[in-house]
Amino acid sequence: MKRLPNILITLVIALGVLPLAVGSGEAGREIEGPMAIVILCGLIISAALNLLLLPALVWKWRRFAKTAGEDGP
């Protein structure tokens, strides 16, 4: 639950950048459109890693720490 505000902020920012990414083919947005797409993809990847990879790593390292603590000197 501690990561929930960060994930919600990421999703809100992604929704705010979405109109720039969708309208990237319009005249005058030759620079902002591709930049918005890169930012949007980075935010989505960040949220996915925060939801999927981080809990898996914490689960693995906590389990490793428990077994290492028992075998240690």
N, C-alpha and C positions, 0 to 999 in steps of 0.2 A: 504493500500500500504506500510505501514511501516514494516509489517511482511514479505513482499515478499522476501527480501534478506536472511532472516533467513531460510525461507522455501526452497529457492533455494540451499543454502549451505547444508541444511539437505539432500536434494535429491541428490546432487552431492556426498556427503560422502556415502550415501546409495549405489549409483552406484559403488563407489570405493570398497566397502566392498562386493558387490555382488559376484565377482569371488571367494572370499574366502569361502563364504557361499555355493555356488553351488558345489565347489570341496571339500566339507568336508569329503567325503568318501574315498578320496585318501590316500595312505600311507604317513605318515609323517605329516599329518594334523589332528591328533587326538585331539589336543588342540585348534588349531586355527579355525577349522571348526565350532564347537559348539559355540565358543566365537563370531565368525563372525555372526552366526545366531542370537544370543542374541542381538548383537549391531544393526544388521539390523532391527530386530523387534522393538527395542526401538526407532530407528530413524523413522520408519514408524508410530508408535503410536504417537510419538512426533509431527510429521508433521500433522497427522490427528487431534489431539487435538488442535493444533494451528490453523488449518483451520476451524474446526467445533465447538469445545466447547468454545474456547475463545471468538469468536464473539457473541455466544449466551449469555454468561455471561455478556459481556459488554453491550449488548442490554438490558438485564434484569436489570442490576444495574443502567444504565442511566435512564431507565424508572422509577425505584424505587427512584432514587435520585430526579427526577423532582417532583414526588408526595410527597415525604417526605419533600422537601423544601417548598412546598406550604402549607403543614399542620403544619409545625413546628412553634414554638413561634416567 
